[in-house]
């Protein structure tokens, strides 16, 4: 069982929460390209390591939280009110290059 | 180890030094990687192949699944694909000269409400059109196949019927891995265990080789067959795929005399159960509710599982759970895999298997080998390409999931 230090309800079992997805601002639907929107919908970073994500405290305060969690060890570094992370941002664009093809030269 | 006559048993596979180059490098020595290597050698004569694994052979999802094989899927593409796998499994012991203990004992998916019964009818009709033996049967007939099942109206989740799939069953998953490994090795393929890939070299959009903990290797073709860890390998070439990794847990009980002859699945109760040849009950459930690469079991899993199994079969309340474990699954948005070419030339993927990977092992190997050898997309997986997410051609296979993941 992993436990999440909810800023409103203190340390609670993860089963009280609903996992929402990786944290990151939603691109503005009016200005986004179909490719960017698709990336926002589908292409998670899915890292084996530290990641920032959104959780919803279904059986508690019913607030959205931004949680930093290690996906291999289950360790949680922080949990804070999601706040502005939920708002859509006109500047938010996904991090992978548009073409989908990596640059020549190999290692990132 | 010594055989019955006192002579040493021949080793099934041996250790090799890593060669400086191979024609094909396959990352992941699970059933998919090993089957791809085997069919490359057996069907296409390509034997200068290395299969690399950071751990031991078959130590990931290939050795952690609940060993169930079936082809009663929901989409025609899915049914055709997994049915080819069942056909290959049927002949696998003879083909590999290795007893894989395939037991086609029948596969039952219970329906506890009208909507699941509707999906069962839908699946049965799709299955029949593809020539797969699959039909919806009533509660009484289900009870005849599984006498210990509670089909009474008093049950909290009454059994309204079930999807019966006679060719489905179980297989010894380790034997499948070992069999493919041995057969591939006999044809000249090299399997390198404990050889972790740390980087992939790409020049001008083309794969040129891989870097490993045992040295660098050049290869014009690299196949990513790493299931749950697929994203970590794709990161090395800068490709992001629509994958999310979730653990899937399973458990076994102490062995008892045979009383359960078929595989029983309940989607509503999130559980599937079968009895092994040595009498243990093997249980599986849905994936964990949030992404993780952790392979530790959890108490919530065991607790929920036990409750659900006892809804179905109250009489096994005294059975003790011997052990539980987890494997990791790379889930795609539509529950169908991602196979074939990627934007990096020479870098092929055989990923996104979610909870279906083991069932698809042989056919994935056969078709990936064809893709590698001929450069053409095999018809069987043409719709499982990466471009489908961009083009809105998803192959929705969630309705065929054993349990509601």
Boltz contact constraints between the chains, C-beta under 6 A:
constraints:
  - contact:
      token1: [A, 15]
      token2: [B, 300]
      max_distance: 6.0
  - contact:
      token1: [A, 19]
      token2: [B, 290]
      max_distance: 6.0
  - contact:
      token1: [A, 38]
      token2: [B, 390]
      max_distance: 6.0
  - contact:
      token1: [A, 42]
      token2: [B, 242]
      max_distance: 6.0
  - contact:
      token1: [A, 42]
      token2: [B, 333]
      max_distance: 6.0
  - contact:
      token1: [A, 42]
      token2: [B, 389]
      max_distance: 6.0
  - contact:
      token1: [A, 43]
      token2: [B, 240]
      max_distance: 6.0
  - contact:
      token1: [A, 43]
      token2: [B, 242]
      max_distance: 6.0
  - contact:
      token1: [A, 44]
      token2: [B, 244]
      max_distance: 6.0
  - contact:
      token1: [A, 46]
      token2: [B, 231]
      max_distance: 6.0
  - contact:
      token1: [A, 46]
      token2: [B, 243]
      max_distance: 6.0
  - contact:
      token1: [A, 46]
      token2: [B, 244]
      max_distance: 6.0
  - contact:
      token1: [A, 46]
      token2: [B, 245]
      max_distance: 6.0
  - contact:
      token1: [A, 48]
      token2: [B, 232]
      max_distance: 6.0
  - contact:
      token1: [A, 48]
      token2: [B, 293]
      max_distance: 6.0
  - contact:
      token1: [A, 71]
      token2: [B, 292]
      max_distance: 6.0
  - contact:
      token1: [A, 71]
      token2: [B, 293]
      max_distance: 6.0
  - contact:
      token1: [A, 72]
      token2: [B, 293]
      max_distance: 6.0
  - contact:
      token1: [A, 74]
      token2: [B, 294]
      max_distance: 6.0
  - contact:
      token1: [A, 96]
      token2: [B, 240]
      max_distance: 6.0
  - contact:
      token1: [A, 100]
      token2: [B, 343]
      max_distance: 6.0
  - contact:
      token1: [A, 101]
      token2: [B, 205]
      max_distance: 6.0
  - contact:
      token1: [A, 101]
      token2: [B, 343]
      max_distance: 6.0
  - contact:
      token1: [A, 102]
      token2: [B, 237]
      max_distance: 6.0
  - contact:
      token1: [A, 102]
      token2: [B, 238]
      max_distance: 6.0
  - contact:
      token1: [A, 104]
      token2: [B, 203]
      max_distance: 6.0
  - contact:
      token1: [A, 104]
      token2: [B, 204]
      max_distance: 6.0
  - contact:
      token1: [A, 106]
      token2: [B, 201]
      max_distance: 6.0
  - contact:
      token1: [A, 106]
      token2: [B, 202]
      max_distance: 6.0
  - contact:
      token1: [A, 107]
      token2: [B, 199]
      max_distance: 6.0
  - contact:
      token1: [A, 108]
      token2: [B, 238]
      max_distance: 6.0
